[in-house]
Amino acid sequence: MAQCQWASAHLVLVRARKAAADPFLKAEIFQKDAEALRYLGRFLESLSCYRKSHFLYKKLLIPSESLSCLLGMSACLRVLGRYGDCLLYTSE
């Protein structure tokens, strides 16, 4: 049941991020989609969303949310066994 809910959330979030014009809202949507994808086990896609969200939060000067994205990225990289890639996903 939970898998179905996360999959549904992902579909809604993909549509929402295409429509969002406000950078903060777009960052929020990317972060929530990253979480949904992570729970679905789609870690590479999740990394991409976390990175986009991290970049937007950094640009908006919201360090607490930027850190949250970094934690999500580190969780994905840990599961994928890609510890050496940590610097690639944080340097922008």
C-alpha positions as CSV (number, residue, x, y, z in Angstrom):
1,M,0.0,0.0,0.0
2,A,2.7,2.5,0.9
3,Q,4.6,1.8,-2.4
4,C,1.4,2.8,-4.3
5,Q,1.1,6.0,-2.3
6,W,4.7,7.0,-3.0
7,A,4.3,6.2,-6.7
8,S,1.2,8.4,-6.8
9,A,2.9,11.2,-5.0
10,H,5.8,11.0,-7.5
11,L,3.4,11.4,-10.4
12,V,1.7,14.5,-8.8
13,L,5.1,16.0,-7.9
14,V,6.4,15.6,-11.5
15,R,3.4,17.6,-12.8
16,A,3.7,20.2,-10.1
17,R,7.4,20.9,-10.6
18,K,6.7,21.6,-14.3
19,A,4.1,24.2,-13.4
20,A,5.9,25.8,-10.5
21,A,7.5,29.2,-11.3
22,D,8.6,30.3,-7.8
23,P,12.1,29.0,-7.0
24,F,11.3,28.2,-3.4
25,L,8.2,26.2,-4.4
26,K,10.2,24.4,-7.1
27,A,12.9,23.5,-4.5
28,E,10.2,22.1,-2.1
29,I,8.7,20.0,-4.9
30,F,12.1,18.6,-6.0
31,Q,12.9,17.7,-2.4
32,K,9.6,16.0,-1.8
33,D,9.9,14.1,-5.1
34,A,13.4,13.0,-4.1
35,E,12.0,11.6,-0.9
36,A,9.2,9.8,-2.8
37,L,11.8,8.3,-5.3
38,R,14.1,7.3,-2.4
39,Y,11.2,5.4,-0.8
40,L,10.5,3.7,-4.1
41,G,14.1,2.5,-4.3
42,R,14.8,4.8,-7.3
43,F,18.0,6.2,-5.9
44,L,19.7,7.6,-9.0
45,E,16.6,9.6,-9.8
46,S,16.3,10.6,-6.2
47,L,19.9,11.9,-6.3
48,S,19.1,14.1,-9.3
49,C,16.1,15.7,-7.5
50,Y,18.0,16.2,-4.3
51,R,20.8,17.9,-6.2
52,K,18.4,20.3,-8.0
53,S,16.7,21.1,-4.7
54,H,20.0,21.6,-3.0
55,F,21.1,24.0,-5.7
56,L,17.9,26.0,-5.4
57,Y,18.0,26.2,-1.6
58,K,21.7,27.3,-1.8
59,K,20.8,30.0,-4.3
60,L,17.9,31.1,-2.1
61,L,20.2,31.2,1.0
62,I,18.2,28.6,3.0
63,P,21.0,26.5,4.6
64,S,18.7,24.3,6.8
65,E,16.9,22.9,3.7
66,S,20.1,22.7,1.8
67,L,21.5,20.5,4.5
68,S,18.4,18.4,4.5
69,C,19.0,17.7,0.8
70,L,22.7,16.8,1.5
71,L,21.5,14.3,4.1
72,G,19.1,12.8,1.5
73,M,21.9,12.6,-1.1
74,S,24.2,10.9,1.4
75,A,21.6,8.3,2.2
76,C,21.2,7.5,-1.5
77,L,24.9,7.3,-2.1
78,R,25.3,5.1,0.9
79,V,22.7,2.6,-0.4
80,L,24.3,2.7,-3.9
81,G,27.7,2.1,-2.4
82,R,29.0,5.3,-4.0
83,Y,30.8,6.9,-1.1
84,G,33.4,8.4,-3.4
85,D,30.8,10.4,-5.3
86,C,29.9,12.6,-2.3
87,L,32.0,15.5,-3.5
88,L,30.5,15.4,-7.0
89,Y,27.0,16.0,-5.6
90,T,27.9,18.8,-3.3
91,S,30.2,20.9,-5.5
92,E,28.2,23.5,-7.4
